[in-house]
Amino acid sequence: MKQPSKTMVLAALVPLCALIFGVVITSFFIMLTGVSPFSAFRVLISGAFGTSGKVWPLLITLGQATPLILTGLAAMYSFRVGIFCIAQEGQYVFGAIVAAWLGVALSLPPWLHILVVMAASMIAGGIYGLIPAFLKVKLGVNEIISSIMLNSIAVLVLEYMVAFPLRADQGQKAQSAVLSRDIWLPQFVQGSRWGISFIIAISLAVFAYFHIWKTPKGYELRMVGQAKRFARYGGIKADPTILKTLFLSGMIAGLAGSMEILGNYHRIMTGFSSGLGFDGLSVALLGQSHPFGVVIVAILLSGIRQGAQLGLQISLQVPRELGGVLIAMVILFIAAENVYRPLLDKLYDIINNRLTLIKRKHNVKEVDHV
Amino acid sequence: MFDFLNIFTINVISSSIRLATPIILAALGAAMCNKAGVLNLAIDGKMLIGAFTAIVATYFYRNYTSIGIAHPVLATYLGVFTAMIVGGAFGFFFAWMHIKYKVHLVILAIAINMLALEVTVYLMRVLFKQAGTWSHPSIVQLPSLDAAWISSIPLIGRFLTGYNFIVYFSWVIAIALTIMMYKTRFGRYIQAVGENIEAAEAAGISVKRVQYFALVFSGMLAGMAGAFLSVGHLTLFTRDMSSGRGWIGNAAALFGFNSAQGSFLAALFFGFADGIALRLQNVTNLPPYIVQLMPNILTIVILAIVSYRGKIRELKRTQQ
């Protein structure tokens, strides 16, 4: 049997350690409220992944994870090509704005309507992804900075759109009209948010895996991300690859916004974006920029959020922000891996040496028998 | 037409200056960090922490009678000071993590921003049993300072007084930083690091010291900016109170080419965009968002121009 390599073991150990540290620190926060951390975490887990009640918490978690998987994949593509673009928030919002607008403005047969809305959102998100890429490639503008500006522009445009052109009524809340029921994306269990969009998100993750690791295009993409000069030397044009990849990344984030409107909210309102883009960024980072890692982490993170809200806050009166604290702590400890990585390194070596010693003894015995 | 003229009143100017103050403080800190080659995207989070610390500290100091300082206004000043210390401590943590352990600054910033948002609300709920907003009647706002001789200056006098000390402090610190950058040795060190880190290191400048200074300093300014929001402007704390002002500060720093005077003016510009947008909302039914969009779009345009010029210069250098 092939033995897992040291880097692989450590790649799995670091997030695990980060999770443990995060749980320890949040335990102190839980103790502030006078609740025992053990019962709190039990409630958190059952509120996140439980399978009881009319609508299983697990299904709600999966529903909530859907947009997160997509924004995570979008961020992953950006990282893989070596661009630290953090404009997923803006792309997501723009996709949602376009969906809410075209969802009301057009009148087509339902299936065609849905496809047109999704395609338009994807293009909108893609173009929004192209802006920082273009600025980076052609002019050398730092992509982090331009993405920050693009995010705040998207939020301002959203506020404008729901307050004026898309506004449904002159009520208290600035929101657009509800979409016609015909173009709502179906949910598998009513009230769970878990629907067809989850399947689409998972298929996209599988697609991303094959695209990045099993196709020549994906090879070029990774090459550009890892060693731009080397890629150029090998005849890969870096700039078009970056532009194409960031367009794709923007399309995925735009699709996330579109499907949230079509499948979940059915309208767009002020304050629609709630940091989902930044969560996608965290998901891509924690998921080691791997599509399956992204899926797992996205489900885990929305589970924590969900469990904190449905479990902790409602049954134990521990504020639901605890979920966010735990997530932030885990990100912090993942980022700070260099602090404790040498220790893990040493530990691995000690254990590994012991194991090889035992094995060698074993082998010696076998030789003796012969 | 009358509506349009009505936008520009004294109120707009002084409210714009107040709105600009946290952005100025954030921008000065961000500019210093950019110069030192440490991108500080956690200013927004540190501002939020500062806002929370200031109001909570003020609340706890208010009846601190044992050493005879049971003065509510003094408690507020002490609250601002505490917020600065806490902001600086976070800045130090940032610097320590980055310089000693090579932790990625952007990821660290994402974590700190998220932590600030969640922890402040969590503590507000646990300590004060409030979900959205917390305030206490015993907390006194930072007083405005008036000086008769300044307000009697014709034309501009009225715009120069009636703010609290943080507003004046932001002006003083902008001037002080400008002087420091051009006239002192340490300022020149920072400039050198901003130009080229490797060259500065080779010339014997302690890049680490410059980076520590920049991050701690910007953390303190961010803490103060937060204090301005919670005890300087209003006397309450609300969820996500900084609402992206730290990010705007980052943008303003870039808009102002990372110089102290440039960032100050850029932040003032952003503040005026906010002030005018607010006024537009009250007086007319024109969409205020257009005015707020302006500085954001301008920042991108200016960034593009600056980077393009830099790129051309680079090309010329390599051709020679």
Interface residues (C-beta under 8 A of the other chain):
Chain A: F29 L32 T33 F84 I86 L135 L139 G140 V141 N142 I144 I145 S146 I148 M149 L150 N151 S152 I153 V155 L156 V157 E159 Y160 A163 F164 G275 F278 L281 S282 L285 P319 E321 L322 G323 G324 V325 I327 A328 M329 I331 L332 I334 A335 A336 N338 V339
Chain B: L39 L41 M97 Y101 K102 V103 H104 V106 I107 L108 I110 A111 I112 N113 M114 L115 L117 E118 V119 V121 Y122 L123 R125 V126 A131 G244 W247 I248 N250 A251 L254 P287 Y289 I290 Q292 L293 N296 I297 T299 I300 L303 A304 S307 Y308 G310 K311
